[in-house]
Amino acid sequence: MLDAQGQTIADALRRMQYGGVADVRQGKYFLLTLDDSLDATAAEAEVDRIAREVLTNPVIEEYTTRIDR
């Protein structure tokens, strides 16, 4: 199923030069698929940065992240 909103977010992240994101699915939660160029530490840092700077409004939202390998 096409996720137009997720694709738009993924395209924007690439244009903004956030590294390592292969795909984004958006719904009640975001599912980011990372490419293999990031090690575990870099993946956690990049996902946290994306969540904090792009995907949430810290004034009214909280977030948690989880990395599944």
N, C-alpha and C positions, 0 to 999 in steps of 0.2 A: 504494500500500500504506500502510495506517495505521501510523504510528510513535507508539504510545502513550507511550513513554518520552520521545521528542523533544517531543511535544505537552505533556507534563507539565512538562518543563524550560522550554519556551517560555512557558507560562502562569505558572510561578513567576517567571521573569525579568521578565515584565510586572508582576506583583504587587509585585515588589521594586523596580520603577521603573528597570530597566535600559532605556535608550532605544534605539530603532531596530531591534529584532529583529522580523523578520516571520515567521520559521519556524526550527525547529531539527530536525535529523535526528541521531539518536544511533546509534552502532555502535562500531566500533573507533576511529572518529574522530567528531567533531561537525561537522556542516555547518550553519552559521547563515546564513540569508538575511536580509540587512539591507534595511530600507526606504530610500527615496530621500532621507530627511531628513538623512542624515549625509554630510558630505564625506569625502574619503579619509583625512585626518588624524584626524578624529573617529571614523571607522569603525575604524581601526587601534587607537586608544586604547580604544574601547568593547569590541572583541573581546578585546584583551589583558586588560582588567579583568574581563570575564566569565570568561575562562579561568582567571585567577589566583584570583578570589574565589569562583567558583561551581562550575566544572566539574572542577577538579583538586584533589587533595590534595597540596600542595607538599612534604610530608614524604616521600612515597613515589612521586610522579609528576613528570615533566617534561612540558612542552608546547611546541609551536611553533604559530605562527599563519600563515595565508596569506590575503591578500585578493585575490580574483579580481574584476576589474571587467568 
